[in-house]
Amino acid sequence: MARPQWGFDTKAEEVAEFFKDRINGKVILTTGVSPNSLGAYYVETIAAHDPKLLILAGRDVSKVQKTIDAIKKAHPNVSVRFLKLDLADQSQVREAAKEVNGYEENIDILMNNAAVMACPYMTTKDGIEMQFGTGHIGHFLFTNLILPKILASGPHPRIVNVSSAGHRSSPMRFDDWNFKNGETYNRWRAYGQTKTANILFSVELAKLYDSKGLEAFSLHPGVILTNLIQHLESLEEGINELRTFEILP
């Protein structure tokens, strides 16, 4: 079947329908699935196509439960499992990975979607700038710890690291990734560094594990209004700041 000509007005449901054979019977683990998030919409959309198991990972069980309830209301026969995962705490990331590695099921698809955007300077439990620590380092650690579960799943397991066109606001700052502990902090450069790291991670995963059949991708999801904008005083302010980096026209 020829791939449709998708564009700006294409609905997620159309894409999911076209790729339903890649969803049916799959075990899919997704981070960042709180209500009104890109991740929540993703799992609620693919639930229509009979995945074997949806694993929803998040820090706050009460928030994730709302997404689980939405899935079960629309698709009561879909199996859904909550995984406690706090990407800002490496010890807890290790606990979550240990739990996943103890599952009977392997992981067919890992969707690393969780992120923090444009927050004031703050750090993770391990002293890493929050955007970089959660959006990249937490995912990096978690992914590598459960990689055997992914590689064992079948001929073409998949890892998707959700990036952004915001990567253009900063390369990977290898010489000052923590912004001199906040002294040189710029929230959009911190966001850009994180999104660049997501891309580099995907490229290296594909390079290292291509011979094992692994498919790794990064993507720009578009400019979509979700709860990511909670740290902006206004949407207009965020747009104007992004324009200074030539990310938006």
Backbone bond lengths (Angstrom), bond angles and torsions (degrees), N, CA, C in turn:
res aa  C-N    CA-C-N  psi(-1)  N-CA   C-N-CA  omega(-1)  CA-C   N-CA-C  phi
1 M - - - 1.461 - - 1.522 109.77 -
2 A 1.316 116.81 130.26 1.457 121.45 179.65 1.525 109.93 -68.98
3 R 1.309 116.15 141.78 1.453 120.33 179.27 1.532 109.38 -71.82
4 P 1.339 117.77 133.92 1.471 120.30 179.26 1.526 111.18 -63.72
5 Q 1.317 115.71 162.30 1.460 121.21 175.61 1.532 108.40 -87.91
6 W 1.334 115.27 91.30 1.458 119.33 -178.20 1.520 110.85 -81.40
7 G 1.317 115.50 153.57 1.456 120.88 179.38 1.510 111.24 -150.47
8 F 1.321 115.16 -162.24 1.465 121.66 -174.46 1.531 112.04 -57.65
9 D 1.305 117.03 -35.77 1.467 120.67 -175.23 1.527 113.77 -91.31
10 T 1.329 117.47 4.53 1.462 120.68 179.11 1.528 110.27 -66.25
11 K 1.303 116.90 135.15 1.458 121.90 179.62 1.537 110.31 -89.00
12 A 1.323 115.03 148.35 1.466 120.26 177.93 1.521 110.78 -57.60
13 E 1.326 116.49 -35.70 1.459 120.86 -179.19 1.535 111.40 -62.01
14 E 1.324 117.36 -34.33 1.460 121.28 178.32 1.521 111.00 -66.04
15 V 1.326 115.45 -43.63 1.463 119.79 -179.11 1.530 110.32 -67.13
16 A 1.328 115.83 -44.17 1.463 119.93 178.93 1.524 111.53 -60.84
17 E 1.316 116.56 -40.22 1.456 120.86 178.11 1.527 110.86 -61.12
18 F 1.324 116.63 -42.28 1.464 120.69 -178.59 1.534 111.37 -65.60
19 F 1.341 115.46 -36.33 1.465 120.11 -177.25 1.531 112.59 -102.14
20 K 1.301 117.94 23.75 1.460 120.65 -174.01 1.525 113.35 -60.80
21 D 1.333 117.28 -27.36 1.466 119.30 178.42 1.528 111.82 -69.78
22 R 1.346 116.99 -18.27 1.465 120.59 177.07 1.523 111.98 -91.91
23 I 1.312 116.41 -4.36 1.461 122.21 177.56 1.526 110.50 -104.47
24 N 1.302 116.30 -41.17 1.456 122.18 -176.72 1.524 111.48 -55.92
25 G 1.323 116.48 125.36 1.451 121.98 176.03 1.511 115.30 77.67
26 K 1.334 118.39 7.67 1.465 121.53 -176.34 1.531 111.72 -95.94
27 V 1.326 114.75 150.35 1.461 122.23 171.42 1.523 106.76 -98.10
28 I 1.320 117.13 117.89 1.463 122.61 -171.19 1.527 109.45 -124.28
29 L 1.323 116.49 120.89 1.463 122.74 179.72 1.524 108.16 -107.07
30 T 1.322 116.13 126.15 1.466 121.37 -175.50 1.523 110.44 -129.18
31 T 1.331 116.97 133.53 1.465 121.87 173.90 1.531 109.14 -100.22
32 G 1.341 115.44 157.13 1.455 119.29 177.26 1.510 113.04 72.03
33 V 1.334 116.73 60.58 1.477 120.66 -172.73 1.529 113.01 -119.68
34 S 1.322 116.52 23.97 1.463 118.98 176.88 1.525 110.33 -63.42
35 P 1.325 118.41 155.50 1.467 120.76 178.98 1.524 112.12 -53.75
36 N 1.323 115.95 146.19 1.464 123.86 179.43 1.521 113.22 66.94
37 S 1.313 116.42 22.92 1.464 120.82 177.36 1.517 110.02 -110.13
38 L 1.320 115.34 162.82 1.456 120.77 176.20 1.532 110.46 -60.30
39 G 1.340 115.84 -40.16 1.456 120.12 -179.37 1.516 112.63 -64.18
40 A 1.336 116.58 -39.52 1.460 120.14 178.82 1.523 110.39 -64.07
41 Y 1.314 116.95 -43.66 1.463 120.19 179.57 1.525 110.75 -64.19
42 Y 1.323 115.68 -37.54 1.472 120.71 178.25 1.530 111.17 -60.33
43 V 1.339 116.68 -52.99 1.463 118.41 -175.85 1.526 111.74 -69.29
44 E 1.331 117.03 -33.42 1.460 119.46 177.84 1.526 111.44 -67.90
45 T 1.339 116.21 -31.00 1.464 120.22 179.33 1.520 112.03 -75.53
46 I 1.332 117.12 -46.93 1.463 119.12 -176.82 1.523 111.77 -73.13
47 A 1.335 117.88 -17.64 1.470 120.60 178.71 1.519 111.87 -59.92
48 A 1.327 117.32 -21.51 1.468 121.11 -178.78 1.522 112.91 -71.32
49 H 1.342 117.28 -9.35 1.461 119.90 -172.17 1.534 113.12 -119.13
50 D 1.315 114.80 34.49 1.473 122.83 167.80 1.519 115.43 57.10
51 P 1.321 118.01 52.39 1.470 117.68 170.14 1.525 109.64 -65.10
52 K 1.311 116.10 153.29 1.471 119.08 178.09 1.517 110.84 -67.42
53 L 1.329 116.25 -41.29 1.466 121.29 -177.63 1.518 108.98 -158.93
54 L 1.337 115.95 132.60 1.453 121.74 171.14 1.523 108.25 -105.98
55 I 1.320 116.65 122.05 1.457 121.89 177.13 1.519 107.20 -105.12
56 L 1.324 116.34 117.24 1.451 121.57 -176.75 1.522 108.96 -105.34
57 A 1.327 116.15 116.17 1.457 121.68 -174.34 1.521 110.81 -105.61
58 G 1.313 115.81 131.71 1.456 120.16 178.21 1.510 111.35 -168.27
59 R 1.310 114.63 167.81 1.462 121.42 -177.30 1.526 112.18 -82.75
60 D 1.329 115.70 -35.67 1.466 121.58 -172.27 1.526 109.48 -108.04
61 V 1.304 116.66 106.97 1.462 120.73 -175.90 1.525 111.86 -63.02
62 S 1.334 117.83 -33.94 1.467 119.86 -178.29 1.524 111.01 -66.45
63 K 1.333 117.75 -37.18 1.465 120.95 177.98 1.528 110.78 -70.62
64 V 1.327 116.15 -46.76 1.458 119.57 -179.11 1.523 110.97 -64.11
65 Q 1.323 116.20 -33.58 1.466 119.60 -179.71 1.521 111.45 -61.05
66 K 1.332 117.34 -32.26 1.468 120.07 177.87 1.532 110.52 -63.82
67 T 1.326 116.30 -38.53 1.465 119.85 177.15 1.524 110.48 -69.74
68 I 1.326 116.28 -40.55 1.460 120.19 176.87 1.531 109.92 -60.18
69 D 1.329 116.44 -43.77 1.469 120.37 -179.66 1.527 111.03 -62.10
70 A 1.331 116.70 -38.74 1.471 120.36 179.58 1.528 110.57 -64.94
71 I 1.324 115.88 -40.52 1.465 119.94 178.26 1.527 110.63 -64.98
72 K 1.321 116.50 -47.68 1.462 120.59 -176.40 1.534 111.53 -66.58
73 K 1.325 116.93 -31.99 1.466 119.49 177.68 1.523 110.89 -66.86
74 A 1.340 115.86 -42.11 1.466 119.83 -178.01 1.521 112.46 -81.65
75 H 1.332 116.76 -31.83 1.468 121.16 -174.56 1.537 108.82 -139.51
76 P 1.315 117.67 75.16 1.471 121.12 -172.53 1.522 114.84 -61.66
77 N 1.312 117.94 -18.70 1.464 119.24 -178.28 1.530 113.57 -89.69
78 V 1.323 117.44 -3.91 1.463 120.53 -179.11 1.531 109.56 -81.00
79 S 1.322 116.50 132.12 1.467 121.55 177.41 1.523 109.36 -81.02
80 V 1.338 115.02 128.72 1.464 121.00 -179.39 1.523 108.51 -130.73
81 R 1.334 115.96 138.51 1.468 120.70 -178.44 1.529 109.12 -132.80
82 F 1.315 116.47 135.07 1.459 121.64 176.12 1.526 110.07 -87.77
83 L 1.334 116.61 138.34 1.456 122.70 173.81 1.512 108.04 -126.01
84 K 1.315 117.00 119.78 1.467 119.79 175.99 1.520 108.87 -72.24
85 L 1.328 116.20 121.44 1.461 121.77 -178.85 1.515 108.96 -144.91
86 D 1.326 115.85 113.67 1.463 122.24 175.79 1.523 107.75 -109.08
87 L 1.314 116.25 100.76 1.465 121.28 -174.59 1.517 112.81 -69.00
88 A 1.330 117.33 -11.99 1.464 121.28 179.08 1.527 112.43 -91.66
89 D 1.310 117.08 9.18 1.464 122.04 -177.91 1.528 108.27 -139.96
90 Q 1.320 116.33 102.62 1.464 119.54 -173.48 1.518 112.78 -63.70
91 S 1.326 118.03 -31.64 1.466 118.88 178.02 1.526 110.17 -65.91
92 Q 1.327 116.72 -37.56 1.456 119.48 178.95 1.528 111.38 -74.27
93 V 1.343 116.70 -33.02 1.472 120.16 174.07 1.523 109.65 -58.73
94 R 1.315 116.20 -41.36 1.471 119.95 179.17 1.530 110.81 -65.71
95 E 1.328 117.27 -37.56 1.463 120.27 176.68 1.528 110.67 -63.37
96 A 1.331 115.93 -43.34 1.465 120.20 179.54 1.523 111.17 -63.38
97 A 1.332 116.32 -42.45 1.460 120.39 179.10 1.529 110.97 -63.72
98 K 1.324 116.21 -38.88 1.461 120.03 177.84 1.522 110.47 -62.00
99 E 1.328 116.09 -39.41 1.465 119.83 177.93 1.527 110.87 -63.87
100 V 1.333 116.82 -45.50 1.465 120.76 179.70 1.527 110.66 -62.19
101 N 1.314 116.44 -42.82 1.466 119.87 -179.50 1.520 112.40 -65.80
102 G 1.324 116.06 -16.31 1.459 120.13 176.03 1.519 113.90 -91.45
103 Y 1.330 117.31 -4.78 1.456 120.36 178.11 1.527 111.10 -64.64
104 E 1.303 115.36 149.53 1.462 120.29 171.81 1.521 110.52 -68.16
105 E 1.335 116.42 -35.09 1.462 121.12 -177.11 1.533 111.53 -84.21
106 N 1.325 115.74 148.82 1.459 121.05 167.40 1.532 108.29 -86.82
107 I 1.324 116.74 171.78 1.464 121.77 -177.33 1.524 108.74 -108.98
108 D 1.328 116.73 116.80 1.462 121.25 179.56 1.528 112.26 -79.85
109 I 1.335 115.76 -40.19 1.462 120.77 -176.60 1.526 108.93 -136.75
110 L 1.331 115.65 130.24 1.462 121.68 173.26 1.524 107.84 -114.22
111 M 1.316 116.25 119.12 1.465 121.91 178.67 1.529 108.03 -108.40
112 N 1.329 116.57 102.07 1.458 121.94 177.91 1.529 108.49 -86.66
113 N 1.318 115.46 95.69 1.454 121.16 -170.95 1.526 113.48 -112.93
114 A 1.328 118.41 -24.33 1.462 121.38 -173.60 1.525 111.51 -61.55
115 A 1.329 115.64 145.79 1.461 120.25 179.78 1.521 110.25 -162.26
116 V 1.319 114.52 161.63 1.459 123.19 168.47 1.519 105.58 -121.03
117 M 1.331 117.36 139.65 1.467 119.12 -176.72 1.520 111.65 -127.67
118 A 1.328 115.19 127.70 1.468 122.91 168.35 1.523 113.40 57.03
119 C 1.318 117.36 37.79 1.464 120.43 178.99 1.531 110.36 -81.87
120 P 1.334 117.94 160.96 1.463 120.16 170.15 1.531 109.42 -59.90
121 Y 1.328 117.19 162.72 1.464 118.60 -178.95 1.517 110.14 -63.10
122 M 1.309 114.90 124.74 1.457 122.96 174.05 1.520 106.54 -154.75
123 T 1.301 117.10 166.25 1.461 120.00 -176.59 1.518 111.34 -126.17
124 T 1.323 114.30 160.68 1.454 120.94 173.54 1.518 109.25 -73.70
125 K 1.311 116.06 176.09 1.464 120.62 177.57 1.525 111.01 -58.54
126 D 1.336 116.29 -25.98 1.467 120.93 -177.45 1.525 112.76 -96.41
127 G 1.335 117.52 11.33 1.453 121.31 173.67 1.511 115.63 83.09
128 I 1.329 117.55 18.29 1.463 122.12 -179.29 1.522 109.00 -101.36
129 E 1.331 116.73 138.64 1.468 120.70 177.42 1.524 108.97 -47.30
130 M 1.330 116.64 134.75 1.454 122.14 -165.07 1.530 114.24 -60.28
131 Q 1.322 117.94 -44.47 1.466 119.01 -178.03 1.527 110.84 -63.33
132 F 1.324 115.95 -46.34 1.464 121.23 -179.70 1.529 110.78 -69.38
133 G 1.330 115.60 -40.31 1.461 120.08 -176.91 1.511 114.05 -65.87
134 T 1.339 117.22 -37.89 1.457 120.32 179.88 1.527 112.01 -89.93
135 G 1.338 115.86 -47.36 1.454 120.26 -174.27 1.505 114.76 -71.17
136 H 1.345 117.17 -24.83 1.467 118.81 177.67 1.527 113.02 -123.99
137 I 1.321 117.89 -59.99 1.468 120.05 -172.49 1.530 111.58 -59.92
138 G 1.317 117.59 -44.98 1.468 119.84 178.55 1.510 112.13 -60.17
139 H 1.332 116.09 -45.10 1.464 120.12 177.22 1.524 112.17 -65.82
140 F 1.323 115.91 -40.41 1.461 120.59 179.85 1.524 110.48 -58.70
141 L 1.325 116.07 -47.68 1.461 120.46 -179.69 1.525 110.81 -64.97
142 F 1.303 116.92 -48.79 1.463 121.11 -178.17 1.525 111.26 -59.94
143 T 1.328 116.42 -46.54 1.465 120.77 -178.57 1.513 111.55 -60.10
144 N 1.314 116.70 -47.11 1.456 119.70 -178.58 1.525 112.34 -66.14
145 L 1.325 117.08 -33.49 1.462 119.55 -179.85 1.527 112.64 -70.84
146 I 1.348 116.87 -29.96 1.472 118.88 -179.88 1.530 112.12 -103.69
147 L 1.321 117.49 8.25 1.461 120.96 -176.58 1.525 113.22 -55.52
148 P 1.335 120.27 -40.21 1.467 118.92 176.84 1.530 113.27 -57.83
149 K 1.332 117.19 -35.23 1.463 121.70 177.79 1.526 111.52 -67.31
150 I 1.320 115.71 -31.41 1.462 120.32 179.62 1.525 110.09 -77.36
151 L 1.315 116.55 -47.85 1.464 120.70 -177.77 1.524 111.90 -64.40
152 A 1.325 116.97 -25.38 1.470 120.74 -178.23 1.527 112.89 -83.83
153 S 1.321 117.38 -2.17 1.466 119.58 -170.04 1.516 114.21 -77.63
154 G 1.305 118.12 -25.61 1.459 118.53 -176.89 1.513 111.28 160.34
155 P 1.321 117.49 -168.13 1.467 120.82 -172.98 1.527 114.15 -70.47
156 H 1.340 118.96 -28.32 1.462 120.20 -175.35 1.526 112.05 -138.58
157 P 1.336 117.90 65.85 1.462 118.95 174.83 1.526 109.71 -66.45
158 R 1.319 115.75 159.76 1.469 119.52 -172.76 1.526 110.90 -136.93
159 I 1.336 115.66 137.40 1.463 122.62 172.28 1.520 107.67 -122.91
160 V 1.329 116.17 127.61 1.463 121.45 178.42 1.526 108.45 -120.25
161 N 1.322 116.74 122.15 1.457 122.87 175.47 1.527 108.01 -106.37
162 V 1.324 116.23 110.25 1.464 119.94 -176.35 1.530 108.99 -72.55
163 S 1.315 115.87 114.02 1.458 122.25 179.52 1.524 109.10 -103.04
164 S 1.315 117.80 -146.42 1.455 122.10 -178.53 1.514 109.29 -171.62
165 A 1.342 115.73 154.11 1.462 119.07 170.81 1.522 110.29 -61.88
166 G 1.328 116.61 -14.67 1.456 121.36 175.54 1.512 113.91 -61.49
167 H 1.331 117.78 -10.86 1.470 119.86 176.92 1.524 111.15 -58.61
168 R 1.331 116.40 -22.25 1.460 120.26 -177.94 1.524 113.12 -69.93
169 S 1.329 116.77 -12.83 1.467 118.62 179.41 1.519 112.77 -79.79
170 S 1.341 117.67 -11.14 1.472 118.57 178.02 1.521 111.38 -169.01
171 P 1.336 116.58 138.05 1.464 119.27 167.30 1.525 109.13 -74.64
172 M 1.306 116.91 -177.54 1.456 121.01 172.33 1.529 108.19 -72.35
173 R 1.318 117.01 121.95 1.469 122.71 -174.58 1.536 109.24 -91.17
174 F 1.294 115.98 74.57 1.465 119.78 -174.77 1.529 112.41 -62.39
175 D 1.321 117.57 -28.22 1.464 120.35 -177.22 1.528 112.77 -88.78
176 D 1.326 117.78 -12.36 1.470 120.50 -178.15 1.521 110.29 -157.29
177 W 1.321 116.88 54.15 1.461 121.05 -175.44 1.520 112.66 -66.78
178 N 1.351 117.70 -20.52 1.460 120.48 -178.63 1.528 112.47 -103.93
179 F 1.336 116.34 13.27 1.461 121.79 175.31 1.526 112.32 52.94
180 K 1.339 114.28 45.79 1.469 120.12 -179.96 1.536 111.25 46.17
181 N 1.323 112.58 49.35 1.469 121.16 179.76 1.531 112.58 52.89
182 G 1.325 114.09 38.16 1.459 120.17 174.68 1.512 115.12 100.42
183 E 1.323 118.43 -14.54 1.467 120.61 -176.24 1.531 111.97 -64.26
184 T 1.328 117.51 -34.64 1.471 121.28 -177.70 1.529 111.16 -110.33
185 Y 1.314 116.65 22.61 1.474 120.92 -171.27 1.519 112.40 -68.28
186 N 1.337 114.56 133.02 1.457 123.12 168.80 1.520 106.07 -131.93
187 R 1.313 117.19 122.25 1.463 119.73 -169.84 1.523 113.47 -64.23
188 W 1.347 117.40 -30.32 1.459 118.86 -179.94 1.522 111.66 -81.83
189 R 1.330 117.34 -30.98 1.472 118.32 173.85 1.523 110.30 -68.33
190 A 1.328 115.78 -35.71 1.470 119.56 176.92 1.522 110.60 -65.15
191 Y 1.321 116.25 -41.78 1.461 120.39 177.33 1.529 110.35 -64.49
192 G 1.340 115.98 -44.44 1.461 120.12 -179.72 1.515 112.60 -61.98
193 Q 1.347 116.04 -41.94 1.465 119.62 177.73 1.526 110.65 -58.61
194 T 1.317 115.90 -42.77 1.467 120.96 -179.62 1.524 111.21 -62.24
195 K 1.324 116.12 -45.06 1.466 120.07 -178.14 1.535 111.23 -69.69
196 T 1.332 117.12 -33.49 1.472 119.92 173.40 1.517 110.34 -64.16
197 A 1.327 116.33 -42.66 1.465 120.63 178.83 1.525 111.25 -61.50
198 N 1.334 117.37 -37.76 1.472 120.77 176.80 1.524 110.98 -58.73
199 I 1.324 115.81 -42.44 1.468 120.58 -179.72 1.519 110.78 -66.52
200 L 1.327 116.53 -47.84 1.466 120.45 -179.22 1.532 110.76 -61.52
201 F 1.312 116.75 -38.09 1.464 121.18 178.00 1.523 110.55 -61.74
202 S 1.316 116.93 -44.67 1.465 120.81 179.83 1.519 111.52 -63.16
203 V 1.330 116.15 -43.80 1.467 120.88 179.85 1.529 110.27 -60.39
204 E 1.324 116.43 -43.79 1.464 119.24 -177.18 1.524 111.78 -71.58
205 L 1.321 117.45 -37.47 1.462 119.68 175.75 1.524 111.11 -59.55
206 A 1.336 115.77 -45.00 1.466 119.80 179.78 1.521 111.20 -62.87
207 K 1.309 115.58 -38.10 1.466 120.38 -178.74 1.533 111.19 -69.22
208 L 1.324 116.08 -44.52 1.464 120.19 -174.57 1.526 113.40 -74.33
209 Y 1.341 116.39 -32.36 1.464 118.80 -170.63 1.522 113.85 -119.94
210 D 1.319 116.88 15.35 1.468 120.28 176.39 1.522 111.37 -57.72
211 S 1.327 117.32 -39.45 1.468 120.96 -178.53 1.525 112.21 -65.93
212 K 1.344 116.50 -19.11 1.466 121.04 177.78 1.532 111.74 -96.08
213 G 1.333 116.45 5.09 1.446 120.97 176.12 1.516 115.46 89.47
214 L 1.337 116.91 1.08 1.455 119.50 -177.38 1.531 111.47 -68.96
215 E 1.330 116.23 135.66 1.459 122.54 173.22 1.521 107.62 -110.64
216 A 1.325 117.19 125.14 1.464 121.53 -178.75 1.521 109.30 -126.58
217 F 1.320 115.72 136.47 1.463 121.04 -175.46 1.520 111.13 -139.80
218 S 1.323 115.82 154.73 1.457 122.30 164.22 1.523 106.86 -124.80
219 L 1.317 117.19 162.10 1.461 119.03 -176.53 1.514 110.90 -155.65
220 H 1.334 114.84 158.32 1.462 123.06 170.12 1.522 107.06 -102.95
221 P 1.332 118.75 114.78 1.465 119.97 -174.72 1.522 114.45 -78.27
222 G 1.320 116.85 -6.01 1.453 119.84 -175.97 1.519 110.65 99.57
223 V 1.313 116.36 170.31 1.463 121.38 177.97 1.527 107.25 -87.19
224 I 1.321 115.04 99.11 1.460 121.78 -173.42 1.529 108.81 -123.68
225 L 1.314 117.10 131.67 1.460 121.21 -177.93 1.527 110.09 -81.54
226 T 1.330 115.91 106.58 1.461 121.91 176.73 1.521 107.87 -128.07
227 N 1.339 115.92 -172.80 1.454 119.14 178.67 1.521 113.25 -69.43
228 L 1.327 118.06 -0.14 1.468 121.14 174.29 1.521 112.08 -62.03
229 I 1.329 117.74 -25.15 1.460 119.91 -174.99 1.529 112.43 -84.27
230 Q 1.322 118.13 12.20 1.466 121.03 -174.09 1.522 113.22 -62.26
231 H 1.345 118.27 -23.81 1.465 120.25 -179.04 1.522 113.45 -90.82
232 L 1.313 117.51 2.78 1.455 121.28 177.76 1.527 109.79 -94.20
233 E 1.330 116.05 136.12 1.455 119.47 177.24 1.529 110.18 -64.94
234 S 1.334 115.97 -32.87 1.459 121.26 176.06 1.519 108.00 -157.79
235 L 1.324 115.63 155.51 1.459 119.86 177.24 1.525 110.19 -62.94
236 E 1.324 116.45 -38.50 1.473 120.08 -179.66 1.526 111.14 -60.64
237 E 1.324 115.67 -39.18 1.461 119.33 178.42 1.527 110.72 -61.47
238 G 1.322 116.64 -45.17 1.458 120.32 -179.88 1.515 111.87 -63.27
239 I 1.340 116.27 -41.92 1.465 120.31 179.59 1.522 110.71 -62.40
240 N 1.329 116.77 -43.61 1.463 120.04 -179.75 1.525 111.52 -64.14
241 E 1.325 117.29 -38.43 1.459 120.17 178.35 1.529 110.77 -67.00
242 L 1.317 117.10 -41.34 1.460 120.45 179.33 1.527 111.46 -65.41
243 R 1.304 116.63 -31.50 1.469 119.37 178.48 1.522 111.66 -65.54
244 T 1.323 117.40 -27.63 1.464 119.53 178.36 1.519 111.16 -67.02
245 F 1.335 116.95 -22.17 1.464 121.39 176.50 1.526 111.95 -97.91
246 E 1.333 116.30 6.37 1.468 122.49 -180.00 1.532 111.48 60.11
247 I 1.333 115.23 33.96 1.458 120.35 176.64 1.528 109.90 -87.93
248 L 1.337 115.96 -35.83 1.457 120.72 176.04 1.517 108.95 -116.62
249 P 1.334 117.54 148.11 1.463 120.58 178.66 1.522 111.60 -70.95
